[in-house]
Amino acid sequence: MDNKAFYKNLGIKIKKVREERSLTQQQLADKAGISLNFEGKIEVAMNRPSLNTIIKIASALDVEPYELLKFD
């Protein structure tokens, strides 16, 4: 898997888990301590989050970080 595909799959997974938790992008961004703009761009693979940001998002979603990296 190349980098582009990785970040696309990551964005899809974050969006899926966020929607399962009935959170808006704004709510997730607030809980993770990131901007709404950054959160939205992560979901569509326009931005590449650092490991630290992935950990913050995972915590805000109440999942382990590795769960966001398991692609179906």
Rosetta blueprint (number, residue, H / E / L):
1 M L
2 D L
3 N H
4 K H
5 A H
6 F H
7 Y H
8 K H
9 N H
10 L H
11 G H
12 I H
13 K H
14 I H
15 K H
16 K H
17 V H
18 R H
19 E H
20 E H
21 R L
22 S L
23 L L
24 T L
25 Q H
26 Q H
27 Q H
28 L H
29 A H
30 D H
31 K H
32 A H
33 G L
34 I L
35 S L
36 L H
37 N H
38 F H
39 E H
40 G H
41 K H
42 I H
43 E H
44 V L
45 A L
46 M L
47 N L
48 R L
49 P L
50 S L
51 L H
52 N H
53 T H
54 I H
55 I H
56 K H
57 I H
58 A H
59 S H
60 A H
61 L H
62 D L
63 V L
64 E L
65 P H
66 Y H
67 E H
68 L H
69 L L
70 K L
71 F L
72 D L
